[in-house]
């Protein structure tokens, strides 16, 4: 018969079962004593708090990165909408220039150039 080894077990209580709330003590060997209770590495309150803090920091960093990406995406969409709003005016101005050239008049492309500059400014918008 094997001699029974004596060691402390974790004092954490887990909920187990499918829909049945059964309280079962953790079966892992205790390694750390906190406030008079023994805990394994998994249920040690200090180590658990550190792991959760690291996880929260990682999630927060991921969330901030996602928010920045979304802000950049929304900015690009606004720029594209502003450019699309300028295109009908640009086409109208260019068609007038073409009509003036077709009637052998002297074209005045200043309005078209101004609209093209506005489109360039929208591209460089922060």
C-alpha positions, 0 to 999 in steps of 0.5 A: 500500500502506498503511503499517503502524501500530505500536502495542502490543496487549494482552498478555492471553490469552483462551480462545475456542472451543466446547469447544476451549481455544484461547489467543488474545491480545486484539486491542485496542490497549493503553493502559496499561502494568502491570508491564512488560506492556501492557493494553487498558481491558478487561483492565487489572488495576487497572481490572478489580479496580475494576469487580469490586469495584463489582459485588461491592458492588452484589450484596452490597447487593442480597443484603442488601435481599433478606434484609431483605425475606425477614425482613419476609415471614417476620415477617408470616407468623408474625403471621398464623399467631399470629392464626389460632391465636387465632381459634378461641378468639375464636369460642368465647368470642363464641359463649358470649357469644351463648348467654348473651345468648340465654338472657337472662343477663348476658353477660361479654365480658371473655375475648373482649375479652382475646383481641381485645387479644392479636390487636391486640398481635400486629399491633403486634409488631415 
